Amino acid sequence: MSYNLFRLCELFKYIYDNTTDTIGNIKGYRRIKILGGAGTMIQMSNESKTVTMKVPENGNKTLQIINEGVDSIDLFIDELFKEEEIKTYVSRSGIEKQIDKALQENFGQLKVDSLESFVKTTIIKPIRSNIRTWVVYIPIVNLNIEKDLQLGDVVFVSKETINNEVYPFLEKRHLLFSGETEEEIQGNRNAFLGQVQKAINDSQVFAKVTCKSHSSNAEAIATNKAFVAINCIRAFTHILYSISQRALCGLPQETTDNRLSTTISLDYNEEYQFHINYSKHGAVLPFVLNSNNVEKLRNKCYLEKIQEVLAKPYKERNCLENILIDSLQALGKGVVAPTTDMRFIGYIMCIERLLIKDGEETTKEKFTDRLALALTDNVEKRLKLVARANEIYNKRSRMVHAASFYDIFEEDEFAAENWAINLVIMALGKSKEGYSHGQFCDEINKKKYI
């Protein structure tokens, strides 16, 4: 299914007809959009007050879109999203910016008899031309590598690689900079390249992501791909490092930096006892992907299977492969979560995703029975595990259904993580043998009768 060009023209006409370059006192109850501008002073008021502000100058007229015009922008985007390629690769903001540009550059000179051609050449064609393959470099905090490591469309590379690729590329481009004199222009150019160099030097490792996208969406799509890849690695943090070492790595917006907090406990009774506890939060050691650690991930955690799955497009993976990637996301995100309860719920999400089939209702019995059957063949150990899993599931339910975050302790977190890691590794092994998710769950259930 594709968009209806006649409908797009009709909607753009609504937008255009509800656009004006006459900016009066804007009432607070009206839905409006201001396109800057010419440095215009505008007033916005409601029943209680009036605010005056200046629209930034960018060489175009200041335009105001009102009422149906604003609503029609959303409807225009919805109609254009009926084409699968545009919906997949272009953001709503990218389309809206192209509409804004078309309005600002053509206001007052639009011809109704050429509206179809105008919409196609001024809005749709530029959007399509900006859908291309991008290479995006995203810094990864607290990760060290010996050599490049690829997971699907993501390659973890050193800053030396970035220096050899990005900086020379920018130096060769004909970049335009403002300035009154040649010296000032050159100074602005050098300042820009200096900022790029500083950004490269601030991180040891980058995720180099190749993605097809519209320019407005490239960074978001690349960041999501990098996030998936880093989760698939750090899900196994505690296979490589002890919990106390906190070798955490992640994207810049995640909290992985090392911080120290102090808790002081005083007893004001006669004995005047006190306790001072120093706690480290965030990363203590860097997460190092040296040859030894990569080999451990290959031998113990089926790294090659993860690489194989991530190399496939989403629609070409089988159900268990997609569920494994989902589970690794919950597990990897849990590892770097800042609080015990958030780490705990990440691990529980991982377990449930693996043990419960799509379409099945999650119940305590399914969770506890399948967990115990999967993790041990010893009957006594199973009974103990079922009892402990019951406690954990009750805490999970209170947290999910009653927002009770208060009785999740470290021992609960550690138990859930241990179970999650073991289940992920087990499922990866079965996936390598060609199992579906249904077969994986059914094989666990059959152990009841053995």
Secondary structure, 3 states (H helix, E strand, C coil): CCCCHHHHHHHHHHHHHCEECCCCEEECCCCEEEECEECCEEEEECCCCEEEEECCECCCCCEEEECHHHHHHHHHHHHHCCCHHHHHHCCHHHHHHHHHHHHHHHCCCCCHHHHHHHHHHHHHHHHHHCEEEEEEEEEEECEEECCCEEECCEEEEEHHHHHHHHHHHHHHCCCCCCCCCHHHHHHHHHHHHHHHHHHHHCCCEEEEEEEEEECCCHHHHHHHHHHHHHHHHHCCHHHHCCHHHCCCCECCCCCCCCEEEEEEEECCCCCCCEEEEEEEECCCCCEEECHHHHHHHHHHHCHHHHHHHHHCCHHHCCHHHHHHHHHHHHHHHHHHCCCHHHHHHHHHHHHHHHHCCCCCCCCHHHHHHHHHHHHCCCHHHHHHHHHHHHHHHHHHHHHHHHCCCCCCCHHHHHHHHHHHHHHHHHHHHHHHCCCCHHHHHHHHHHHHHC
